[in-house]
Amino acid sequence: MVNNQKTCTPDQENILYKVGSFPSGHAAVGWAWSLVLIKLFPYKQKEILKRGHDFGESRVICNAHWYSDVEMGRVMGQAVVECLCVNSAFLSDFEEVKKEMSRA
């Protein structure tokens, strides 16, 4: 918003003017989900990672974030997944999800 260009979400521009942009929460969430989903669907890894990557890229394309915001969002998303992968409650739930997905 500092560059005074329009965004893809004009209804949110007033908010974007008031909040910081670093890191991108959208990029963090998109990348984190992709990292979790490839553990469930490793045969779709390429497609899932591309979608997770593109989710963050859309924030730059829409002028909602700088590229560095998106890159750091991905770092944050990966850090969250790394923490989840050593969390016993998450791992237990994840194993149940894997079982459910194999039955589906």
C-alpha positions in Angstrom: 0.0 0.0 0.0 3.0 2.3 0.5 3.3 2.5 -3.3 -0.2 3.8 -3.6 -1.3 1.3 -6.2 -4.6 -0.5 -6.2 -5.0 -4.0 -4.8 -7.1 -7.0 -5.8 -9.1 -6.4 -2.6 -10.2 -2.8 -2.6 -12.6 -3.4 0.3 -9.6 -4.2 2.5 -7.3 -1.3 1.4 -8.2 0.8 4.4 -7.0 -2.0 6.7 -3.9 -2.6 4.6 -2.9 1.1 5.0 -3.0 0.7 8.8 -1.3 -2.7 9.4 2.2 -3.9 8.9 2.9 -6.3 6.0 5.7 -8.4 7.4 5.5 -11.4 7.3 2.6 -12.4 5.1 0.2 -14.5 7.1 -1.5 -15.7 3.9 1.9 -17.0 2.6 2.6 -18.6 6.0 -0.7 -20.4 6.1 -0.5 -21.5 2.5 3.0 -22.8 2.8 2.3 -24.6 6.1 -0.8 -26.3 4.7 1.2 -27.4 1.7 3.9 -28.9 3.9 1.4 -30.8 5.9 -0.6 -32.0 2.9 2.5 -33.4 1.1 2.9 -35.7 4.1 -0.6 -37.0 3.5 -0.3 -37.1 -0.3 3.3 -37.5 -1.3 2.4 -38.6 -4.8 0.9 -35.1 -5.3 3.9 -33.3 -3.8 4.8 -31.2 -6.9 1.2 -29.9 -7.4 0.7 -29.3 -3.7 3.9 -27.3 -3.3 3.2 -25.3 -6.4 -0.2 -24.3 -5.0 1.3 -23.4 -1.6 3.9 -21.3 -3.4 1.4 -19.7 -5.7 -0.8 -18.8 -2.7 1.9 -16.6 -1.4 2.8 -15.2 -4.8 -0.8 -14.0 -5.2 -0.2 -11.6 -2.3 2.5 -9.8 -4.4 0.4 -9.9 -7.5 -2.5 -8.4 -5.7 -0.2 -5.7 -4.2 -1.0 -6.7 -0.7 2.6 -7.6 0.2 6.1 -7.1 -0.8 8.0 -10.2 -2.0 10.1 -10.2 1.2 6.9 -10.4 3.2 5.9 -13.5 1.3 9.3 -15.1 1.6 9.3 -14.6 5.4 5.8 -15.8 5.6 7.0 -19.1 4.0 9.8 -19.3 6.6 7.2 -18.8 9.4 5.0 -21.4 7.9 7.8 -23.9 7.7 8.8 -23.1 11.3 5.2 -23.8 12.5 5.2 -27.2 10.7 8.5 -28.1 12.2 7.1 -27.4 15.6 4.0 -29.4 14.9 6.1 -32.4 13.8 7.5 -32.7 17.2 4.2 -32.1 19.1 2.8 -35.4 20.4 -0.8 -34.3 20.2 -0.4 -33.2 16.6 1.4 -36.4 15.6 -1.3 -38.5 17.2 -4.0 -36.6 15.4 -2.0 -36.7 12.2 -1.7 -40.5 12.4 -5.5 -40.7 12.7 -5.9 -38.5 9.7 -3.6 -40.7 7.7 -5.6 -43.8 8.6 -8.8 -42.1 7.7 -7.4 -40.9 4.4 -6.2 -44.4 3.5 -9.7 -45.8 4.1 -11.3 -43.1 2.0 
